[in-house]
Amino acid sequence: MKARLVIIGIDDILRIFQDYAGMTESIPADSKCETLLFNKALMKMALKVSSETWSGPQPPESISFELKRVWGVS
């Protein structure tokens, strides 16, 4: 399989997670990304997110999904 570089903005990643987790409303619409972390050994990504609607620290939330189909855009 041929490898391909994919470039996506941190705010776009947050919007994807908001859409994916939308049924639980766990990520408010006013959320802002502070940091993107990536663990290459575990192949996991983490976003540090803040929101004015949260009162105090929030517990970590895990969002898992598998990409099955990809469309190219120009």
N, C-alpha and C positions, 0 to 999 in steps of 0.2 A: 504494500500500500504506500502511495506517495504522500509525504508530509506536506502540509501547507500552513503558512503563517496566517493567523487570523488576528486582525487588529480591531478592538472594540473599546469604546470609551467607558470609563468607570461609571458615569451617570447612566449610560445605556445598560450596563450590567445590573445596576440597581433597579431600573425600570423593568427589566426582564424578571428579576426576582419579585418585584411588587406584583407584576401580572401573574406570575406563577403561584404566589402565595395569596392572591387576592381573595380567595374564598374565606380565608381565616382573618383577613384584615389585620394581620400582624405587623405589616410594614406601612405606616401612614404615608399619605400622599406628599406631605411636606418634608419627608426624609431627605437627608443630605449625606453623601458618602464622605468620610473623613480619610479612610485608609483602605487600600487593597492589599491583602496579604496572600501569598501563594506558597504552599508547601509542596515542593516538587517531588519529594519522596512519597508522600501520600496522595499526590495528584488532587489536592483539595485547595479551594480558594475561599478566602474569607473577606467580608466587607465589614468595616467598622462604620456604623451608621448612627446618626443622631437625628432627633426630631424634637420640635418644640412641644408636641402633644404628650410626650412621655414624661412622667414624673419619676425621677430617680433612675438608677441603673436598671437595665432590662436583661433578662436571662438570654444566653445564646440561643439562636434558632438554627436548626439544620434544614436546608432545602436540598433535596436530592432529585436529580433528573438525568436522563440519558438522551443525548442527541441521536436521533434515528435518521433524520433527513435534513439536508442542508441545501439551501438555494443560494446561488451566487447572484449578487447584485452589482450593478456598475455605478 
